[in-house]
């Protein structure tokens, strides 16, 4: 909180003082250096000492704190180093900070091998039976929880940043995310079901593939979507704080399909992450079921979203 207040004060001074004296400019440069050194170098080192893979395994909810903290560090680092493209660079920085934790978690979380009966498991209805799904979620409970907590740690942090920063700074910092919204504040320019599903399928497939080839690489895709969700829902709080125009007349209408689609992305990421543990038959089975479930949720989310968009058009 202290570093956020210092950073916010620095931005405010830099914006509103148009003719500062030379001494003030030097002080601002020194404050920038101190904020950067303290926030980007020292705090992450202290934080990684406090929260490690062992603590995440015991208390998965710590991923909420970790995600929010690293998003803030990524935001500040991008502002000072790559301010011209910070809307994307901050995602890369924060994702890189989270990546080692997830890779170590994937390496250590290898479930005991389970026998898969071919005749029974090849039946489609049995793949998605409550007992089979319950067994899969129980086997990979920790990994699923960590991914969920990471996302719901990132999205509120982006919402908070977008809401409390001065509108001109927020628009600059999130310019890429804002470019995805149409003039009327709609994420998609069309209510065609196939377009929505195609877009969401691409995201799910990329999340799945990045998890396979880069371990926990799908965190970048989840981080990207968390920033979009954060801007979407943070815009309402921004209106309350700064009096800016509303993105949506009723933000609650967007919650159902957002929850469905985000769940689909999370399952796709987890499915790809499972294959990093090895190509055992039981792991391949679990990954296939989770990815298939992700596809089903994408179709459902696209249907819900297309109906919602058609209703408000």
C-alpha positions in Angstrom: 0.0 0.0 0.0 2.9 2.4 0.8 4.6 1.9 -2.5 1.3 2.4 -4.3 0.7 5.7 -2.5 4.2 6.9 -3.3 3.8 5.9 -6.9 0.4 7.7 -7.1 1.9 10.8 -5.5 4.7 10.8 -8.0 2.3 10.6 -10.9 0.1 13.4 -9.5 3.1 15.8 -9.0 4.5 15.0 -12.4 1.1 15.7 -14.1 0.0 18.9 -12.3 3.3 20.9 -11.9 4.0 22.3 -15.3 6.9 24.7 -14.4 8.8 23.0 -11.6 12.2 24.4 -10.5 15.4 22.5 -11.2 15.6 21.3 -7.5 12.1 19.9 -7.7 13.0 18.0 -11.0 16.0 16.5 -9.3 14.0 15.5 -6.3 11.4 13.9 -8.6 14.1 12.0 -10.4 15.6 10.8 -7.1 12.1 9.8 -5.8 11.6 7.9 -9.1 14.8 6.0 -8.6 14.0 5.2 -5.0 10.5 4.0 -5.8 11.9 1.9 -8.6 14.7 0.4 -6.5 12.5 -0.3 -3.5 9.4 -1.5 -5.4 11.0 -3.5 -8.2 14.1 -4.9 -6.6 13.8 -5.1 -2.8 10.1 -5.9 -2.3 10.0 -8.9 -4.6 13.0 -10.4 -2.9 11.4 -10.0 0.5 8.1 -11.3 -0.8 9.6 -14.4 -2.3 11.1 -15.2 1.1 7.7 -14.9 2.7 5.7 -16.9 0.1 7.2 -19.9 -1.6 5.9 -23.1 -3.2 5.6 -24.8 0.2 3.4 -22.1 1.6 1.3 -22.2 -1.6 0.8 -25.9 -1.2 -0.4 -25.5 2.4 -2.4 -22.3 1.8 -3.5 -21.9 -1.9 -5.4 -18.7 -1.1 -1.9 -17.0 -0.8 -2.0 -17.0 -4.6 -4.5 -14.1 -4.3 -1.9 -12.0 -2.4 0.9 -13.1 -4.7 -1.0 -12.3 -7.9 -2.1 -8.8 -6.7 1.4 -7.9 -5.5 3.1 -9.0 -8.7 0.6 -7.2 -10.8 1.4 -4.0 -9.0 5.1 -4.6 -9.3 4.7 -5.3 -13.1 2.7 -2.1 -13.5 5.3 0.1 -11.8 8.2 -1.6 -13.6 6.5 -1.1 -17.0 5.7 2.5 -16.2 9.4 3.3 -15.5 11.1 1.1 -18.1 8.7 0.7 -21.1 6.0 3.3 -20.6 5.4 3.6 -24.3 3.9 0.1 -24.4 3.1 -0.5 -20.7 -0.4 -1.9 -21.3 1.2 -5.1 -22.6 4.7 -4.9 -20.9 3.1 -4.9 -17.4 1.4 -8.2 -18.3 4.8 -9.7 -19.3 6.6 -8.4 -16.2 3.9 -9.7 -13.7 3.6 -13.0 -15.5 7.4 -13.6 -15.4 7.3 -13.0 -11.6 4.6 -15.6 -11.1 6.0 -18.1 -13.6 8.7 -19.7 -11.3 6.2 -20.4 -8.6 3.9 -22.2 -11.0 6.7 -24.2 -12.7 7.9 -25.5 -9.3 4.3 -26.2 -8.3 3.8 -28.3 -11.5 7.0 -30.2 -11.0 6.2 -31.2 -7.4 2.5 -31.9 -7.8 2.6 -35.3 -9.5 -0.4 -37.4 -8.5 -0.1 -41.2 -7.9 -0.6 -43.2 -11.0 -4.2 -44.4 -11.4 -5.4 -47.3 -13.6 -7.7 -46.2 -16.4 -10.0 -48.9 -17.7 -10.2 -48.5 -21.5 -13.6 -50.1 -22.1 -15.3 -48.0 -19.5 -13.5 -44.7 -20.0 -14.0 -44.7 -23.8 -17.7 -44.0 -23.2 -18.5 -40.4 -23.6 -21.1 -40.3 -20.9 -18.7 -41.9 -18.4 -16.0 -39.2 -19.1 -18.3 -36.5 -17.9 -20.1 -38.5 -15.2 -20.2 -36.8 -11.7 -18.0 -39.5 -10.2 -15.3 -39.2 -12.8 -15.3 -35.3 -12.8 -15.2 -35.4 -9.0 -12.2 -37.7 -9.0 -10.3 -35.5 -11.5 -11.0 -32.3 -9.6 -10.0 -34.0 -6.3 -6.7 -35.4 -7.8 -5.7 -31.9 -9.1 -7.4 -29.9 -6.5 -4.3 -27.8 -5.5 -3.4 -26.8 -9.1 -7.0 -25.8 -9.9 -7.3 -23.7 -6.7 -4.0 -21.9 -7.3 -5.0 -21.0 -10.9 -8.4 -19.7 -9.7 -6.8 -17.7 -6.8 -4.2 -16.3 -9.2 -6.9 -15.0 -11.6 -9.0 -13.5 -8.9 -6.0 -11.9 -7.4 -5.0 -10.3 -10.7 -8.4 -9.1 -11.9 -9.3 -7.0 -8.8 -5.8 -5.5 -8.8 -6.3 -4.3 -12.4 -9.8 -3.1 -11.6 -8.4 -1.1 -8.6 -5.6 0.5 -10.7 -7.9 1.4 -13.5 -10.5 2.9 -11.1 -8.2 5.0 -8.8 -5.7 6.3 -11.3 -6.5 9.6 -12.9 -8.4 8.9 -16.1 -5.7 10.3 -18.4 -3.1 8.0 -16.7 -5.5 5.0 -16.6 -6.4 5.4 -20.3 -2.7 5.5 -21.2 -1.7 2.6 -19.0 -4.6 0.4 -20.3 -4.7 1.7 -23.9 -4.6 -1.8 -25.4 -7.3 -3.2 -23.1 -9.5 -0.2 -23.9 -9.0 -0.6 -27.6 -10.9 -4.0 -27.4 -14.1 -2.2 -26.3 -16.4 -0.8 -29.0 -17.8 2.8 -29.0 -20.8 1.6 -27.0 -18.7 -0.2 -24.5 -19.2 -3.7 -25.9 -16.3 -6.0 -26.1 -17.5 -7.6 -29.4 -18.6 -5.6 -32.4 -21.0 -8.3 -33.4 -23.5 -10.6 -31.6 -22.8 -13.5 -34.0 -22.4 -16.7 -32.0 -19.7 -18.2 -34.3 -17.5 -15.1 -33.9 -17.7 -15.2 -30.1 -17.0 -19.0 -29.9 -14.1 -18.7 -32.4 -12.4 -16.0 -30.4 -12.8 -17.8 -27.1 -11.6 -21.1 -28.6 -8.4 -19.5 -29.8 -7.8 -18.2 -26.3 -8.4 -21.6 -24.8 -6.2 -23.4 -27.3 -3.4 -21.0 -26.8 -3.6 -21.4 -23.0 -3.5 -25.1 -23.4 -0.6 -25.0 -25.8 1.5 -22.6 -23.7 1.0 -24.8 -20.7 2.3 -27.8 -22.6 5.4 -26.2 -24.1 6.3 -23.6 -21.4 5.0 -25.3 -18.3 3.0 -22.6 -16.7 3.2 -20.3 -19.8 -0.6 -20.0 -19.9 -0.3 -17.5 -16.9 0.3 -14.8 -19.6 -3.0 -15.5 -21.2 -4.8 -15.6 -17.9 -3.1 -12.4 -16.9 -4.2 -10.8 -20.2 -7.8 -11.8 -19.7 -7.6 -10.6 -16.0 -6.6 -7.2 -17.2 -9.5 -7.0 -19.6 -11.9 -8.1 -16.9 -10.3 -5.7 -14.5 -10.8 -2.8 -16.9 -14.4 -3.9 -17.7 -15.6 -4.0 -14.1 -13.2 -1.3 -12.8 -14.8 1.2 -15.1 -17.9 1.3 -12.9 -15.8 2.2 -9.8 -13.9 4.7 -12.0 -17.2 6.4 -12.8 -18.0 6.7 -9.1 -14.6 8.1 -8.3 -13.9 10.4 -11.3 -17.4 10.8 -12.9 -16.3 9.4 -16.2 -18.9 8.0 -18.6 -20.1 4.4 -18.0 -18.8 1.6 -20.2 -22.1 -0.3 -19.6 -25.5 0.7 -18.5 -25.8 -2.6 -16.5 -22.5 -4.3 -15.8 -24.3 -7.2 -14.0 -25.6 -8.5 -17.3 -22.0 -9.4 -18.3 -21.2 -11.4 -15.2 -22.8 -14.8 -16.2 -20.9 -15.3 -19.5 -17.7 -13.8 -18.0 -17.7 -16.4 -15.3 -18.4 -19.2 -17.7 -15.6 -18.2 -20.2 -13.0 -17.5 -17.5 -13.7 -20.9 -16.0 -13.2 -22.4 -19.5 -9.8 -20.7 -19.9 -8.7 -21.8 -16.4 -9.6 -25.5 -17.2 -7.7 -25.3 -20.5 -4.7 -23.9 -18.7 -4.8 -26.6 -16.0 -5.3 -29.3 -18.7 -2.1 -28.3 -20.5 -0.3 -28.0 -17.2 -1.1 -31.6 -16.3 0.7 -32.9 -19.4 3.9 -31.3 -18.1 3.9 -33.8 -15.3 4.3 -36.7 -17.8 2.5 -38.6 -20.5 1.0 -41.2 -18.3 -2.2 -42.7 -19.4 -4.2 -41.4 -16.4 -2.8 -37.9 -16.7 -3.6 -37.8 -20.5 -7.1 -38.9 -19.6 -7.6 -36.2 -17.0 -6.2 -33.5 -19.3 -8.4 -34.6 -22.1 -11.5 -34.5 -19.9 -10.7 -31.0 -18.5 -10.0 -29.6 -22.0 -13.2 -31.1 -23.4 -15.1 -29.6 -20.5 -13.4 -26.3 -21.3 -14.7 -26.5 -24.9 -18.2 -27.3 -23.7 -18.1 -24.2 -21.4 -16.9 -22.0 -24.3 -19.9 -23.1 -26.3 -22.2 -22.4 -23.4 -20.6 -19.1 -22.7 -20.8 -18.0 -26.3 -24.5 -18.9 -26.4 -25.2 -16.9 -23.2 -23.2 -14.0 -24.4 -24.8 -13.9 -27.9 -28.3 -13.9 -26.3 -27.3 -11.1 -23.9 -25.8 -9.0 -26.6 -28.8 -9.5 -28.8 -31.1 -8.4 -25.9 -29.3 -5.1 -25.3 -28.6 -4.3 -29.0 
